């Protein structure tokens, strides 16, 4: 078997697989807990679940589950275009926005080319780059966010792509739209910019980047969005990308024919038509963010101001604190693999879930002193 594994390229064998947040079922088995005793604030999921309209649409879609899904995603394409004023030929659908990131890498990166991303940015940027044999160039962060000047300075003749997350995960930092627009105007036209906006729905209206309106000026821009966060469809894995028609066409050429299942498509269409649910999700997130950050202030803990549905808090010995949280049935996300060994990333949950985490954390900290 060792000989067979050696047939894989060096850059594949060197990949360290992505580590997702711990599932509730795993912790229940490990600690002998009942699943209902566990609070999971680790994976930036919507604590409200999904839109009621999405649930109804899923039930209807199940009646036709023996059929292949619409490979072109016609109904979803129509809904996204109507919602955001986009052209059908600008869209790419994916098995989560993670798929969009990988499609961009597969379509445009080659062995020996370079992709630039920031320190403390989403791990998939490096993984997608490495998976196609391209070279990843990580640029040091500035105040836990993207240093756009340094990223521009890192561009070489081999650079083919720059990944930007706004807001960034796991730090929650945000780039002002004027700064981002100025950056795009300085990027060489042969370098693609992948703007990952997975948490866009959690941003205040005045802070949103208006990225879709920039596509006419920047044919080298790819915007990725997801239904996993504010829309609450993480388990269905559905996202989409928006790009100039030529770029979208290249990405669609490497896309699997039925990469988005029919249940996910139906749920996404219904979710786009439920603004009230997204507004409730936004309001709950704002309230929960305030609940956590005020408590961190009271506890004297540093945290990174966040524009997502999570916040990263500095707790010192994060490995030990995380272990003790798990023992008490609370799952959060250690981010040592993001170069932040003293931090835990905490997703915003329901008020009582946030309270449970805070009470357990306070007890741990008091017993540590």
C-alpha positions as CSV (number, residue, x, y, z in Angstrom):
1,X,0.0,0.0,0.0
2,X,2.9,2.3,0.7
3,X,4.0,2.0,-2.9
4,X,0.6,2.9,-4.1
5,X,0.5,6.0,-1.9
6,X,3.8,7.0,-3.4
7,X,2.1,7.4,-6.7
8,X,0.2,10.4,-5.4
9,X,2.1,13.7,-6.1
10,X,4.2,15.1,-3.3
11,X,1.9,18.1,-2.9
12,X,-1.1,15.7,-2.3
13,X,0.8,13.6,0.3
14,X,1.9,16.7,2.1
15,X,-1.7,17.9,2.7
16,X,-2.8,18.1,6.3
17,X,-6.6,17.4,6.1
18,X,-9.1,20.1,7.2
19,X,-10.2,19.6,10.8
20,X,-13.9,20.4,11.3
21,X,-15.6,21.3,14.5
22,X,-16.3,18.4,16.9
23,X,-19.8,16.9,16.3
24,X,-22.1,16.7,19.2
25,X,-22.4,12.9,18.7
26,X,-18.6,12.5,19.1
27,X,-18.5,14.4,22.4
28,X,-21.5,12.5,23.7
29,X,-19.7,9.2,23.1
30,X,-16.4,10.4,24.5
31,X,-17.7,11.9,27.7
32,X,-20.7,9.7,28.3
33,X,-23.1,12.7,28.0
34,X,-26.6,12.9,26.5
35,X,-26.7,14.9,23.3
36,X,-29.3,17.3,24.8
37,X,-26.8,18.1,27.5
38,X,-24.2,19.5,25.0
39,X,-24.0,23.0,23.7
40,X,-22.1,23.3,20.4
41,X,-20.7,26.8,19.6
42,X,-17.9,25.6,17.3
43,X,-18.9,25.7,13.6
44,X,-20.6,29.1,13.1
45,X,-24.0,27.5,12.4
46,X,-27.3,29.4,12.7
47,X,-28.8,28.6,16.1
48,X,-32.3,29.3,14.7
49,X,-31.9,26.5,12.3
50,X,-33.3,27.1,8.8
51,X,-36.2,29.1,7.5
52,X,-39.6,27.5,7.9
53,X,-40.1,28.1,4.2
54,X,-37.0,26.1,3.5
55,X,-38.3,23.1,5.5
56,X,-41.5,23.1,3.5
57,X,-39.6,23.3,0.3
58,X,-37.3,20.4,1.4
59,X,-40.4,18.2,2.1
60,X,-41.8,18.8,-1.3
61,X,-38.4,18.1,-3.0
62,X,-38.2,14.8,-1.3
63,X,-41.1,13.5,-3.3
64,X,-38.9,13.6,-6.4
65,X,-35.7,12.4,-4.7
66,X,-35.3,9.4,-7.1
67,X,-34.6,11.9,-10.0
68,X,-31.3,13.6,-10.6
69,X,-31.2,17.2,-9.6
70,X,-31.3,20.0,-12.2
71,X,-27.6,20.2,-13.2
72,X,-28.0,23.8,-14.4
73,X,-29.9,24.9,-11.2
74,X,-32.4,26.8,-13.2
75,X,-34.8,27.7,-10.4
76,X,-32.0,28.6,-8.1
77,X,-30.2,30.6,-10.8
78,X,-33.4,32.5,-11.5
79,X,-33.9,33.2,-7.8
80,X,-30.4,34.4,-7.2
81,X,-30.5,36.6,-10.3
82,X,-33.8,38.1,-9.2
83,X,-32.6,38.7,-5.7
84,X,-29.3,40.4,-6.6
85,X,-29.9,41.7,-10.1
86,X,-27.3,39.3,-11.7
87,X,-27.0,37.7,-15.1
88,X,-27.4,33.9,-15.3
89,X,-24.1,33.4,-17.1
90,X,-22.3,35.0,-14.1
91,X,-23.2,32.2,-11.7
92,X,-21.5,29.1,-10.4
93,X,-23.2,26.8,-7.9
94,X,-21.3,24.7,-5.5
95,X,-21.5,22.1,-2.8
96,X,-21.1,24.8,-0.2
97,X,-19.0,27.9,-0.9
98,X,-16.0,25.7,-0.1
99,X,-16.7,24.1,-3.4
100,X,-16.6,27.5,-5.1
101,X,-13.1,28.2,-3.7
102,X,-11.9,24.8,-4.9
103,X,-13.4,25.3,-8.4
104,X,-11.6,28.6,-8.7
105,X,-8.3,26.9,-7.8
106,X,-8.9,24.0,-10.1
107,X,-9.8,26.2,-13.1
108,X,-7.0,28.7,-12.8
109,X,-4.1,27.5,-10.7
110,X,-1.4,25.2,-12.0
111,X,1.7,23.6,-10.6
112,X,4.3,26.3,-10.0
113,X,1.8,29.2,-10.0
114,X,1.1,31.1,-6.8
115,X,-1.9,32.0,-4.7
116,X,-1.7,34.6,-2.0
117,X,-3.7,34.6,1.2
118,X,-3.5,36.1,4.7
119,X,-2.2,34.7,7.9
120,X,-5.1,33.8,10.2
121,X,-7.4,33.3,7.1
122,X,-9.7,30.4,6.2
123,X,-7.7,27.2,6.1
124,X,-9.3,26.0,2.8
125,X,-7.4,28.7,0.8
126,X,-4.1,26.9,1.5
127,X,-5.6,23.5,1.0
128,X,-7.2,24.3,-2.3
129,X,-4.0,25.8,-3.5
130,X,-1.9,22.9,-2.4
131,X,-4.3,20.3,-3.9
132,X,-3.6,21.5,-7.5
133,X,0.2,21.8,-6.9
134,X,0.3,25.6,-6.8
135,X,2.4,27.4,-4.3
136,X,0.7,29.2,-1.4
137,X,2.1,32.5,-0.2
138,X,0.9,33.5,3.2
139,X,1.2,37.2,4.1
140,X,1.5,38.3,7.7
141,X,-1.7,39.7,9.1
142,X,-2.2,43.2,10.5
143,X,-4.2,43.3,13.7
144,X,-5.5,39.8,12.9
145,X,-6.9,41.0,9.5
146,X,-5.7,41.3,5.9
147,X,-2.7,43.6,5.3
148,X,-3.7,44.5,1.7
149,X,-0.6,46.6,1.1
150,X,1.6,43.6,2.0
151,X,-0.5,41.3,-0.1
152,X,-0.1,43.6,-3.1
153,X,3.6,43.7,-2.5
154,X,3.7,39.9,-2.6
155,X,2.4,39.7,-6.2
156,X,4.9,38.2,-8.6
157,X,4.8,37.2,-12.3
158,X,3.8,33.7,-11.0
159,X,0.8,35.0,-9.0
160,X,-2.5,33.8,-10.4
161,X,-4.9,34.3,-7.5
162,X,-5.5,36.2,-4.2
163,X,-7.9,35.0,-1.6
164,X,-9.6,37.6,0.5
165,X,-12.2,36.8,3.3
166,X,-14.5,39.6,4.3
167,X,-15.4,39.2,7.1
168,X,-12.5,37.0,7.9
169,X,-12.8,33.6,9.6
170,X,-11.7,32.9,12.3
171,X,-10.8,36.4,13.4
172,X,-14.0,38.2,12.3
173,X,-12.1,41.3,11.0
174,X,-13.7,43.3,8.2
175,X,-12.2,45.4,5.4
176,X,-13.9,48.7,4.7
177,X,-15.4,48.7,1.2
178,X,-13.5,51.8,0.1
179,X,-10.2,50.1,1.1
180,X,-11.2,46.9,-0.7
181,X,-12.2,48.8,-3.8
182,X,-8.9,50.6,-3.8
183,X,-7.1,47.3,-3.5
184,X,-8.9,45.8,-6.5
185,X,-7.9,48.8,-8.6
186,X,-4.3,48.0,-7.9
187,X,-4.3,44.3,-8.5
188,X,-2.8,43.3,-11.9
189,X,-5.6,42.4,-14.3
190,X,-4.2,38.9,-14.9
191,X,-4.5,38.1,-11.2
192,X,-7.8,36.7,-10.0
193,X,-9.2,38.0,-6.7
194,X,-11.5,35.5,-4.8
195,X,-13.6,37.5,-2.4
196,X,-15.1,35.1,0.1
197,X,-18.2,36.7,1.7
198,X,-19.6,33.7,3.6
199,X,-20.6,36.0,6.5
200,X,-22.0,38.9,4.4
201,X,-25.6,38.6,5.8
202,X,-24.2,39.2,9.3
203,X,-22.6,42.6,8.3
204,X,-24.4,45.9,9.0
205,X,-26.0,47.2,5.8
206,X,-23.7,50.3,5.7
207,X,-20.6,48.0,5.9
208,X,-21.5,45.6,3.1
209,X,-19.0,45.6,0.2
210,X,-21.4,46.0,-2.7
211,X,-19.2,43.5,-4.4
212,X,-21.7,42.3,-7.0
213,X,-21.8,45.9,-8.4
214,X,-18.0,45.8,-8.9
215,X,-18.0,42.9,-11.3
216,X,-18.4,45.1,-14.3
217,X,-15.3,47.0,-13.4
218,X,-13.2,44.0,-12.4
219,X,-13.5,41.0,-14.7
220,X,-10.8,39.3,-12.5
221,X,-13.1,39.3,-9.4
222,X,-14.8,36.2,-8.1
223,X,-17.3,36.5,-5.2
224,X,-18.3,33.5,-3.2
225,X,-21.4,33.3,-1.0
226,X,-23.0,30.5,1.0
227,X,-26.3,29.3,2.4
228,X,-24.6,27.6,5.3
229,X,-24.4,30.6,7.7
230,X,-27.3,33.1,8.0
231,X,-29.6,30.9,5.9
232,X,-29.0,27.9,8.2
233,X,-28.5,25.3,5.5
234,X,-25.0,24.1,6.5
235,X,-26.0,20.4,6.4
236,X,-27.2,20.7,2.8
237,X,-23.9,22.1,1.5
238,X,-24.9,24.8,-1.0
239,X,-23.2,28.0,-2.0
240,X,-22.6,30.0,-5.2
241,X,-20.0,32.1,-6.9
242,X,-20.5,35.2,-9.1
243,X,-17.9,36.2,-11.7
244,X,-17.5,37.6,-15.2
245,X,-19.1,35.3,-17.7
246,X,-15.8,34.0,-19.1
247,X,-14.4,33.3,-15.6
248,X,-17.7,31.6,-14.6
249,X,-17.6,29.5,-17.7
250,X,-14.1,28.2,-16.9
251,X,-15.2,27.3,-13.3
252,X,-18.3,25.6,-14.6
253,X,-16.2,23.4,-16.9
254,X,-14.5,21.8,-13.9
255,X,-17.7,21.6,-11.8
256,X,-19.2,18.1,-11.3
257,X,-22.5,17.8,-13.2
258,X,-24.8,17.3,-10.2
259,X,-22.7,18.9,-7.4
260,X,-25.7,20.5,-5.8
261,X,-28.5,18.2,-4.8
262,X,-32.2,18.8,-5.4
263,X,-33.2,19.2,-1.8
264,X,-30.5,21.8,-1.3
265,X,-31.6,23.8,-4.4
266,X,-35.2,23.8,-3.3
267,X,-34.3,25.0,0.2
268,X,-32.0,27.7,-1.1
269,X,-34.7,29.1,-3.4
270,X,-37.2,29.2,-0.5
271,X,-34.6,30.8,1.8
272,X,-33.9,33.6,-0.6
273,X,-37.6,34.4,-0.3
274,X,-37.6,34.7,3.4
275,X,-36.1,38.0,4.3
276,X,-37.8,38.0,7.7
277,X,-35.8,34.9,8.8
278,X,-32.5,36.5,7.8
279,X,-33.4,39.6,9.6
280,X,-34.2,37.6,12.8
281,X,-30.9,35.7,12.4
282,X,-29.1,39.0,12.1
283,X,-30.8,40.5,15.2
284,X,-30.2,37.4,17.2
285,X,-26.5,37.5,16.2
286,X,-26.1,41.1,17.2
287,X,-27.7,40.4,20.6
288,X,-25.6,37.3,21.2
289,X,-22.4,39.1,20.2
290,X,-23.1,41.8,22.7
291,X,-23.9,39.1,25.4
292,X,-20.6,37.4,24.9
293,X,-18.4,40.5,24.5
294,X,-19.8,42.2,27.5
295,X,-19.2,39.1,29.5
296,X,-15.6,38.9,28.2
297,X,-15.1,42.5,29.3
298,X,-16.4,41.7,32.8
299,X,-14.0,38.7,32.9
300,X,-11.1,40.8,31.7
301,X,-10.6,38.7,28.6
302,X,-9.2,40.1,25.3
303,X,-11.2,39.4,22.2
304,X,-11.1,40.4,18.5
305,X,-14.1,42.6,17.5
306,X,-16.0,40.5,15.0
307,X,-18.4,41.2,12.1
308,X,-19.3,37.5,11.7
309,X,-21.4,35.2,13.8
310,X,-18.5,34.2,16.0
311,X,-15.9,35.9,18.2
312,X,-12.3,34.8,19.0
313,X,-11.4,35.3,22.7
314,X,-8.0,35.0,24.3
315,X,-8.0,32.6,27.2
316,X,-4.3,31.9,27.6
317,X,-3.9,28.1,27.9
318,X,-6.5,27.4,25.2
319,X,-5.8,23.6,25.0
320,X,-6.5,23.2,28.7
321,X,-9.5,25.5,28.7
322,X,-11.0,23.8,25.7
323,X,-10.5,20.3,27.3
324,X,-12.3,21.5,30.4
325,X,-15.1,23.0,28.4
326,X,-15.6,19.7,26.6
327,X,-15.7,17.9,29.9
328,X,-18.7,20.1,30.8
329,X,-20.4,19.5,27.5
330,X,-19.5,22.8,25.8
331,X,-17.9,22.7,22.3
332,X,-16.1,25.7,21.0
333,X,-13.3,25.9,18.4
334,X,-9.5,26.0,19.2
335,X,-7.7,27.9,16.6
336,X,-4.0,27.0,17.2
337,X,-3.9,25.7,13.6
338,X,-4.6,29.3,12.5
339,X,-1.5,30.6,14.4
340,X,-3.7,31.7,17.4
341,X,-2.7,29.2,20.1
342,X,-4.1,31.3,23.0
343,X,-7.5,31.9,21.4
344,X,-10.8,30.0,21.2
345,X,-13.4,30.9,18.5
346,X,-16.9,30.9,19.9
347,X,-20.0,30.8,17.6
348,X,-23.0,32.9,18.6
349,X,-25.7,30.7,19.9
350,X,-29.1,31.2,21.5
351,X,-29.1,33.3,24.6
352,X,-29.3,30.3,27.0
353,X,-26.5,28.5,25.0
354,X,-24.3,31.6,25.3
355,X,-25.1,31.8,29.0
356,X,-24.2,28.1,29.5
357,X,-20.8,28.6,27.8
358,X,-20.1,31.8,29.8
359,X,-21.0,30.2,33.1
360,X,-18.8,27.2,32.5
361,X,-15.9,29.4,31.2
362,X,-16.1,31.7,34.3
363,X,-16.1,28.7,36.6
364,X,-13.0,27.2,34.8
365,X,-11.1,30.5,35.0
366,X,-11.9,31.0,38.7
367,X,-10.7,27.5,39.5
368,X,-7.5,28.1,37.4
369,X,-6.4,31.0,39.5
